Structures are given as C-alpha cells and as structure tokens.
Amino acid sequence: MVIVEVSLLSGFVLAPRSRLLLEHRTIVKKIEVKADVVYIYLEKLNDESQTFILQLEQVIQMKNLKPASIKVYDYYQPGSLQIPSYSGVGS
C-alpha cells in the first residue's frame, strides 16, 4: 500500500466534492483527513502515471502563505520509495 500525504495550505480545507471524486478512483483504498493533512491510501503504484486533483476551500483568509508539501511513501516501508517531496503554493 502507498500513501500520498498532502499538507494543506494554512486556512484551507479539502472540499467535500473533492473527497467524493477521489474515493471513486479504483486505485484509492481510503482517504483520511486529519487537521491540516490529507492522507490518500493507494492499493499500489506501477509504471502508469497517476494524476490526483484536490479541490480546496479557503475558510480563513491568510497572508503570506507558505508552501505545502506532498509526500509519497510505502505504508509498510516508509523509507523505501525514492519519490521526492514537492511544494506548492496557492494562487
């Protein structure tokens, strides 16, 4: 099992519709939202490219937003996947 860990930008939450769209993907086993992090549990990864679009809703107006990270790792062996973390900022 593979986990995609998405840290949310300050002042944002995952839109309910976005969660529903993710849950309908066959590769997605489970989604957890805890405070400011979304965990997407995937059955497995292969050589096929996967794209996930998360829609966020701004609930608190924030200034000077800092980048949020996205991490991908193996649930059973967190250090085994060699996929780098990326950062993104809201527009």
N, C-alpha and C positions, 0 to 999 in steps of 0.2 A: 504494500500500500504506500502511496506517495501523498505527502501533504503540501499544499500550497498555502503559505501563511502570508496574509496580506494585512499589513498595518495600515489603519485608516488615517487619513489626514485629520488633524485636530478640528473639531466642530462638525465632522461628517459622520453619517451612519449609512449602513447598507440599505438601499431601497428595498422594500418588501418584494416588489416585482422582480428585481434582480435575483433575489434568492430563489424565487419560483422558477425562473428561467434556467438557473444553474442546476437545480435539482432534477430537471427533466433531461439533462445530458446523461447518456448511458454510462459514461466513464466516471461520473461523480457518484460516490457512495454516500457521502454525508457532508453536511455543512454545519459548522458551529460558529456562532458569533459571541465573542466574549469581550466586553468593554470596547476597546478600540482595535480589535483584531478579528479578522475573518479567517477561519480555517476551512479549507476545501480539501476533503479526503477523496483521493482518486484511487480507482482499482489498481492501475499500474500505468507506467509510461512506456512508450515504444518509440520507434523512429518517426512516427507520424506527428506532424506539427499540430499543436492544440492552441486555440485562442479562447480566452475567457474574458468576457466583458462584465465588469461590475459597475452598476449604476449606484451612485452615492447621492444622498440628500444632505444638504447643508442645514444643520439645525441650530448652529451657533455661528454668528459672524466672527471670524478670526482675522487678525492682521499678521503679516509676516509668516505665512505658512511655511513649515519646514518639510523637507522631503519625507515621504513614507516609503518603507521598504517592502519588498516582496521576496520571500524565501521559498525555495522548493527543496524538499528533502524526503528521504526514505523514512517511513514511520518506525521501522524496526532497526535501521542503522542510520541514524541522523547524519553521520559524517561521511557516508559512502557516496552520495551523489555529488558530482562535480559541476553543479549548476550555480553560477554566481548570483548574488543578490543584485537587484536593480532598484533604483529610486525613481520616484515620480512626484511631481507637484501638481496641484490643482490649477485649473485655468480659470 
